[in-house]
Amino acid sequence: MAETTTVPAPVADRLLDGLASSIGERGYRDTTVADVVRHARTSKRTFYQQFAGKDECLIELLRRNNADLIAAIAAAVDPDADWQAQIRQAVDAYIEHIDSRAAITLCWIREAPALGAVARPLHRQVMAELTELLVTLTGSAGFRRAGLAPVTPPLALILLGGLRELTALFVEDGRDVQGLAEPAVTAATALVGAR
């Protein structure tokens, strides 16, 4: 019988997981590097070999989290489905991701902007990628069959901004994020279908 060995996660991945765990436990502001390394089961020295500080570690965590969100939405949407079904698929994928990482999502919405200029490139990159995703999704066959043109980047950004704020309110209030589904579907349907 062959023996299997478990390959340890790369150190940076463990540190990012450690930060995510601490954010879920204490919030970002109250998290220290000591908390991160405790969760990651490593040392401060190892942490500082990977990241200049807690903020840099957060920015990488948020970058990866948002890349995962975008990939999940893109994978969940069937471009040949009816346009309204595609909206539901995208919203459901968004909610599933948020539900599994609510504290990280809230940190992206509320805490990252407080980092100032260091976090601005991340924010702009993610919003540009999400906007591009919405433009691409609304340019699919299901939308074209309905005679609907792709949403414009400014309209996509308006939709995203509203959804981000509503998401933050749900998470801050401890409400079930499944409650986001109907308002998000209604807003997206109205915005896309009314043009």
N, C-alpha and C positions, 0 to 999 in steps of 0.2 A: 504494500500500500504506500503510495507516494505521500510524502509529508508536505503540507501546504504551509507557507509562511505568509504572514500579513505584512505588507510593506507599509511602513508608517507614512502618514500624510506629510507632504513637505512642510517644513517649519512655518513658512508664511501662511499656509492654509490653516495650520493649527492655531496660529496667533489670531487670524481673522475669525475663526470659530470661537476662540476665547473671548475676543471682543464682542462678538454677537451674543454669546452667553451672558456676559456681564451687562450688556445693554438691556437684555431681557430681564435681568435680575435687579439692576440698580439704576438703569438709565445711563445715557452717555456722560452727562455732566458729573455724576458721582462715581463713574468708573475711573480707576487708576491703572497705570501700567502694571502695578502689582496684581490687580484683579485679573487683567488679561493673561499674564503669565501663569497665574495660579490655575485658571481654567485650561490653559494650553499645556500645562505641566512642563513648563520650561523656565528659563531664567530671564531676568531683565537684560542681561548681557546679550542673550540670543535675540530678544526683542529688538534691541537697538542695533543689532547687526542687520536686521530686516527693514526696520522703519525708523525714521528720524524722531518720531514721537507719536503720541496717541492720535493726533489729528490726521497724520499721514496714513496711519493704519485704518482710521475710519473712512477716509476718502477711498482707499482701495476696497474696503468692505462694501461701501455703497456702489462703487463702480461695478463690482462683480454682481451684486444683488440686482442692480438695474439691468445689467446685461442678461441675467437669468430671467427677469421679468419679460423683457422684450422677446427673448427666444421662446418663452412659454406661450406668449400670446400668438406669435407668428406660427408656432407649431399647432396651436389649437384651432386655428381658423381654416376652414375648408373654402378655398377661393371659388369653388364651383357651386357652393351652397347659395340659397336665396340670401339677398343682402341683409335682411332682418335676422336671419339665422346666424350670419357671420357676426353681426353686432353682438348677439347673445353669446356666441362662442368667445369672442374677445373679452367681453365683460366677465364671463365666468372664469376665464383663465386669469384675468387680473385679480379677481377676488380670491381665487384659490391661492395665488402667490402671496397676496397681502395677508390672508388668514394664517399662512404658515410663517410669516416674518413680520408680524404687526409692529413689534418694537423697532425693528430695523427700518421699516417704512416710515414710521413716525419720526425717527431720527433723521432720515433723509429730508423729510418735509419741514421739520421744525428746527433741528439742531444744526444741520449742515450749513444753512444760510448764515448762522451766527458765526461761522468760522471766517466769514468775509472773503477776501480776494483769493485765498488759498483754495476755497471750495467752488468758486465761481466757474472755472473751466469744467469741472465735473457737472455742475448743474446745467450749464449751457449745452454740453455734449449730450447728456441724457435727454434733455427736452428736445433737442434736435433729432435724436434717434427715435424717440417716441413719436414726434411729429411726422417724421419720414415713414415710420411704420403705419400710422393712420392713413397717410396719403396713399401708400402702397396698397394697404388692405382695401381701401375704398375705390381703388382702380381695378379691382379683380373682376372676373367674369360675371359673378353674381350681381355686382353693382351695375356693370355695363348692360346686362340683360334688362335691368329695370330702368335703363335710360338715365342713370345717375352718374354724374361726373365725379371724379375723385375730389375729396374735400381739399380745400386750399390749406397751405401751412398755417396762415393766421387763424382760420377757424379750428383747425386741429389743436392748436395751442390753447385757444379759449376753452375747448372741451377738456383738454388735459388739466388746465389750471383749476377748473371747477371741480373735476374729479379728485385731484390731489387734495384740495381743501376739504371736500366732503369726507374723503378718506381719513384725513387727520382728525376731523371732528368725531367720527365714529370711533377711532382707536382711542383718542383721549378720553372719551366718555365711557369707554368699556363696552360699547355696543357691538352686537354681532355684525361683522362686516358683510354678511350675506344680505343685510338690509341695503347695501349699496346697489344691488343688482337692478332693481326696478327704476330708481332715479337715473342711474347711469344709462340703461337701455333706452329709457324714454328720452333723455337729453340727446343721446347720440342719434337715435332714430329721427327726432325732430330736426336736428341740425343737418344731418345728411340728406334726409328726404325732402326737406323744405326748399332746397335750392332748385 
